[in-house]
Amino acid sequence: MKIYTRQGDDGTTGLLYGGRVRKDSPGPAACGDVDEAQAALGMARATTGRGSELDGLLVDLERDLWVLMAEVATAPEHHDRLVAGRTLVTAEMAERLEPLIDNLTDRFEAPTEFVLPGQSPTAAALDLARTVVRRAERSALAVAVDGSAVVPYLNRLSDLLWTMARWQEGHALPARPDTSTQKPRE
């Protein structure tokens, strides 16, 4: 089997369960953003120790994003063919992230000010992944069908990634106030 098919040379891409659309249409754009989010999670994973708690959490989240991409890559008229938890995001998948957020939040003192990303390579990678997930969430709004759990899942995932980053830091360095407009001390 060859990796290239040449079917997309005309600027279209195939959807799950059939149909073709332009690659710049909302569905493929959202799917691409989720794909990028999954890759960003993989980049964060690469900074952790294999087999660590964080590694295991990120693997599970990457697998969830496969499910999410399947749903986003399906035309609305074929959504009845999706399988909960395999090709269809469920409300339970989003809800499952909440106890993770709560558990991790209990492990560090929450910052009281804005956080500057970059306290460690892992925390920075998680913060970057969070921003990509936020973009995927915005893109998914255009294609999520009524009752879909795609947007709530991505919203909760971004909360979890912020929490994971703070957990990895152990503490947060607050942002400094803008001093460019302040008069120098005499």
N, C-alpha and C positions, 0 to 999 in steps of 0.2 A: 504494500500500500504506500502510495506517495503522499506526502504531506500537502502538496499543492493540488488543487482541483481545477483552477482557473475559472471556476463558476463566479467568483467575486470580481473578476476583471472588469465587469460592466458596472461596478459600483453598487452592487446589491449583495445582500447576505441572506442566507436561509434561516427561517424560524423553526423552532422546535415544533413538531407535528405539522410542518408544511407551511408553504408560502414563502415569498421573497419580498424584501423591502429594501429601499435605499439604505446604504450604510450610515448616512447622516440623519436618518429619521430617529424619532425619540426612543424607540425600543432598543436598537443597537447602540445608540449613544449611552443610554442608561446601563445597558449590559457592559459596555466598555468601561464605564466608571466603576461598576461593581468589580469587574475583572481587575482594574487597577487597585481597588481597595484590597482585594484578595492578595495581590502581589505585594502591597505595602505591609499587610499582615505577615507575609512570608519574610519580608525584609526585617521586620521587627523580630520574628522568630529566629532569624539568623544571628541575632545579637545575644540570644539566650543560650543557656546550656541545654543540650538535647536531653530530654527526659525530665527537665525541670517542670515545676508546676505551671509556670508561664508558658512554656513550650506546649504543654498539653492543652491549656486553655486556647491558645492561638490555633492549634491544629483543628480543634472543634469548631472554632469560628470560621476558619477557612472552608471547612466542609459545609457549614451553614450557607456560606456565600455561593457555593455550587448550586445549592437548592434555589437560592434567590435568583441567580442568573438564569436558571431554567425557567422560572416563572416569568421573569422579565422578557425572556426570549421567546415567549409564546404569545401568539395572536389571541386577543380576547375571545374570539369564537372557538378557540380550542382549549380554553381554561378548564372545561369540564373533564378533560383528559389528564389533568395534573393529579399527582398523588401527594397527599399531605405528608410533609416531612421529607419527601424525596425529590419532588419537583415543584412543590407548592409550600410556601412559607406559612406556618401556622401561628396563631396568636400565642400558643404555648411556647413556640420557639423564642418569641420576643419576651414573654414573661419569664422564661428560664434565665434570662440575663440579669434580671433584677436581683435575685439572691446573690449572684456573683458580685454585682456591684456593692451590695450591702456588706458581704463578707470581706471584700478587699478594703472597703472604706473603713472598716473597724481596725485595720492593720496600720493605719498611719493617721497623723494629725492633719485634718483638712486645712488647706491653705485659706487664709482670710483675705487675700489679695489676689490680683491677677498673677498668673504663673508665667515665667519665662521658660519656654521649652529649651531643652539642651543640657539638662543637669547630668545626664548620662546618655550614652549611645542608645540604650534600650528605651529609655523614656522619650528621647527625641524621636526615635522610630515609631513609637506608639502614638505620639502627638501628630506626626506626619500622617500616619494611617488614619487617625481620627478625622483630619481635615479632608482626606480623600473620601472617607465614608460620608461625611457631611455633603460633599459634592454629589456623591452617588444618591444620597437621599433626595436632594433637590431634583436630580434627573429622573428619579423613579416616580416622582409626583406626576409626571406627564404620561406615564404608562400604567400605573397601578390601577387595576380594576376595582370597582366598588367592593368593599369588604376585604380587600387584600391586606395582609399583615406585612407586606414588604416595607412600607414607609415606617410603621412603628418599630419593626425589627432594626432597620438602619438607624433610627433615632436612638433606640436603646443601645445599639452597638457603639455609637459614638460616645455615649455616656460611659459605657464600660471601658472603652479605650482611654478616655481621659482619666478614669479611676485607676486603670492599670499603670498608666504613666506616673501618676502620683505615688502609687504603691511602690513602683520600682525606684523612685527617687528616695522614698522614705521620709522626705520632707520637701517642701517647695520653697524656692527662692522667689520672694515677691518682686514684682516689677518696680523699678525705681520711678519716682515721679519725674515728669519732664522739667528739667531745670534750665532749658534753653531760654526761657522768657523771664527767668528770675534774675534780679540784680545780684552782682557778686557781693559777698560780704566784705565789709570794710574793717 
